[in-house]
């Protein structure tokens, strides 16, 4: 059987993986703080008993677009958006430290500050717990201040501070849970230079038009791979007929 059949198969399989990446981006076009994923494949020459005249398609580690999304004003006191570079530290479901740009925060029934997806937000000494209060304010440096129940309007008490980090973007990797982590490190030190804006959320950096265009292009490529596989099958059938005649 012609090896071109297997070569076409690898190209078609990589097209399907790329389609999945773009479909995931498109599904998160309105997800707060989402960073779109890249897809990447390269040709790998086939070495063996014959000359390496053909090449398989091989997937490489995909990257993540670290560019910022647009700022969306909400006016809500517990909505925060990171200005420029930086990340908000949270406790992932597996207990490890992870990072996100989704700053829609809430206080649960036990006073724990959580993201909109339910993950505890980390502070100076672990997850942040906020006492019962009439008002909660978050400063530009992440400082959390409250006005306790029954206190005067001008009496504020500092209770904790958001852990804001700014690791090297080249070392950050997105996990299956959509959270970012620093490769080779369990925790990242807080960076006092990171600033946030209250009353805003950062939108997704996905461009819906670009994703749709890429998906259409990949669909055409997939059709070409399938056509090549059919051609290889037809050539094999023709060869078999010639051998039968001889």
C-alpha positions in Angstrom: 0.0 0.0 0.0 1.2 3.5 -0.9 2.7 5.3 2.1 1.0 8.5 0.9 -2.2 7.1 2.5 -0.6 7.3 6.0 0.9 10.7 5.2 -2.5 12.1 4.3 -3.9 10.6 7.4 -1.5 12.4 9.6 -2.3 15.7 7.9 -6.1 15.1 8.3 -5.6 14.2 12.0 -3.7 17.4 12.7 -6.4 19.4 10.9 -8.9 17.9 13.3 -6.8 18.9 16.3 -6.4 22.4 15.0 -10.2 22.6 14.4 -10.7 21.6 18.1 -8.4 24.4 19.2 -10.1 27.1 17.2 -13.6 25.8 18.2 -12.6 26.1 21.8 -11.4 29.7 21.2 -14.7 30.5 19.5 -16.7 29.0 22.3 -14.9 31.3 24.8 -15.2 34.5 22.8 -17.3 36.0 25.7 -15.5 34.3 28.6 -14.0 36.9 31.0 -10.2 36.9 31.0 -9.8 34.1 28.4 -6.6 33.8 26.5 -6.9 32.2 23.0 -4.8 29.2 22.2 -2.6 28.7 19.2 -2.3 25.5 17.3 0.9 24.4 15.6 2.2 21.4 13.6 5.4 20.9 11.6 6.5 18.4 9.0 8.7 15.5 10.1 10.7 13.6 7.4 10.0 9.9 7.3 13.3 8.0 7.8 13.6 4.3 7.2 14.6 1.9 4.5 13.9 4.4 1.7 14.9 8.0 1.1 13.2 10.6 3.3 11.2 12.1 0.4 8.0 12.3 2.3 7.0 14.0 5.5 4.4 13.4 8.2 2.5 16.1 10.0 3.5 16.2 13.7 1.8 18.3 16.5 4.0 20.6 18.5 3.3 22.1 21.9 0.7 24.9 21.4 1.1 28.3 22.8 -1.2 30.9 24.3 -1.8 34.4 23.1 -0.9 36.6 26.1 -2.3 39.9 24.6 -4.8 41.7 26.8 -8.5 41.7 26.0 -10.8 44.7 26.0 -11.9 46.4 29.3 -15.6 46.1 30.2 -17.0 48.5 32.7 -19.4 46.9 35.2 -19.4 49.3 38.1 -19.4 46.4 40.6 -17.1 46.8 43.6 -15.8 43.2 43.5 -15.0 43.2 39.8 -11.3 43.8 39.1 -9.2 43.9 35.9 -5.4 43.7 35.8 -3.8 46.7 34.2 -1.2 45.7 31.7 0.8 42.6 32.6 0.1 40.5 35.7 -2.2 37.8 37.0 -4.5 37.1 40.0 -3.4 34.1 42.1 -6.1 31.5 42.9 -6.2 28.1 44.4 -7.0 25.5 41.7 -9.4 22.6 42.4 -6.3 20.3 42.9 -5.0 22.6 45.7 -2.1 24.1 43.7 -1.5 27.7 43.0 -2.7 28.9 39.6 -3.2 32.2 37.8 -6.1 33.9 36.0 -7.2 37.2 34.6 -10.9 36.6 35.3 -11.6 39.1 38.0 -15.3 38.7 38.7 -15.1 38.0 42.5 -17.7 37.0 45.0 -17.9 36.4 48.8 -19.5 33.0 49.7 -21.6 32.2 52.8 -18.4 31.5 54.8 -16.7 34.8 53.9 -14.2 33.3 51.5 -13.4 35.4 48.5 -13.8 33.3 45.3 -13.8 33.8 41.6 -17.0 33.4 39.5 -16.1 29.8 38.9 -15.8 29.1 42.7 -12.0 29.0 43.2 -10.6 30.7 46.3 -8.6 33.8 45.7 -5.2 33.8 47.3 -3.8 36.6 49.6 -0.8 37.2 51.8 -1.3 33.9 53.7 -3.5 31.7 51.6 -7.2 32.0 50.6 -8.7 35.3 51.6 -11.5 35.3 54.2 -13.5 38.5 54.7 -15.4 39.2 57.9 -19.0 40.4 57.8 -19.0 43.9 56.5 -21.3 46.6 55.1 -18.8 47.6 52.4 -15.8 46.0 50.8 -13.2 48.0 48.8 -10.3 46.8 46.7 -7.5 49.2 46.1 -5.3 49.5 43.0 -2.6 47.5 44.6 -5.0 44.7 45.6 -5.5 45.8 49.2 -8.8 44.8 50.6 -10.5 47.1 53.1 -13.9 46.7 54.8 -16.3 48.8 56.8 -17.4 46.5 59.6 -21.0 46.3 60.6 -22.1 49.3 62.6 -19.0 51.3 61.9 -19.0 54.9 60.7 -18.7 55.5 56.9 -15.2 56.8 57.2 -13.8 53.9 59.3 -12.1 51.3 57.1 -10.0 48.3 58.2 -7.5 46.5 56.0 -8.1 42.7 56.1 -5.8 41.3 53.3 -4.4 41.8 49.9 -4.8 40.1 46.6 -1.8 38.1 45.5 -0.8 39.6 42.2 2.0 38.1 40.2 3.9 38.9 37.0 5.9 35.8 35.9 7.7 35.4 32.6 5.1 34.8 30.0 7.4 32.4 28.1 7.3 30.1 31.1 3.6 30.1 31.6 1.5 27.2 30.4 -2.3 26.8 30.3 -3.7 23.6 31.9 -6.7 21.6 30.9 -8.7 23.6 33.5 -8.0 26.8 31.6 -5.8 28.2 34.4 -2.2 29.4 33.9 0.8 28.0 35.7 4.5 28.7 35.7 6.5 25.8 34.3 8.8 24.2 36.9 7.5 26.3 39.8 4.8 25.6 42.4 4.4 29.2 43.5 5.3 32.6 42.2 6.2 35.5 44.5 3.9 38.5 44.7 4.8 41.5 42.6 3.9 44.9 44.2 4.1 46.6 40.8 1.0 44.9 39.4 -2.0 47.2 39.5 -5.7 46.5 39.1 -8.8 48.6 38.2 -12.0 48.1 40.2 -15.4 48.1 38.5 -14.0 46.6 35.3 -13.6 43.1 33.8 -11.2 42.1 31.1 -12.9 40.4 28.1 -11.6 37.6 26.0 -8.8 38.3 23.5 -10.5 36.0 20.9 -11.3 37.6 17.5 -14.4 35.7 16.3 -13.8 36.6 12.6 -10.2 35.3 12.7 -11.3 32.1 14.3 -14.1 31.5 11.8 -11.7 32.2 8.9 -9.2 29.8 10.3 -11.8 27.1 10.7 -13.0 27.5 7.1 -9.4 27.2 5.9 -8.7 24.1 8.0 -11.9 22.5 6.6 -10.7 23.0 3.1 -7.3 21.5 4.0 -9.1 18.5 5.5 -11.0 18.0 2.3 -7.8 18.0 0.3 -6.2 15.3 2.6 -9.3 13.1 2.2 -9.1 13.6 -1.6 -5.4 12.5 -1.5 -6.3 9.4 0.5 -9.0 8.5 -2.1 -6.4 9.0 -4.9 -4.0 6.7 -3.1 -6.7 4.1 -2.8 -7.5 4.4 -6.5 -3.9 4.0 -7.4 -3.6 0.9 -5.3 -6.6 -0.6 -7.0 -5.2 0.2 -10.4 -1.9 -1.4 -9.5 -3.6 -4.5 -8.3 -5.5 -4.9 -11.6 -2.2 -4.5 -13.6 -0.6 -7.2 -11.5 -3.5 -9.5 -12.0 -3.2 -9.0 -15.8 0.5 -9.7 -15.8 
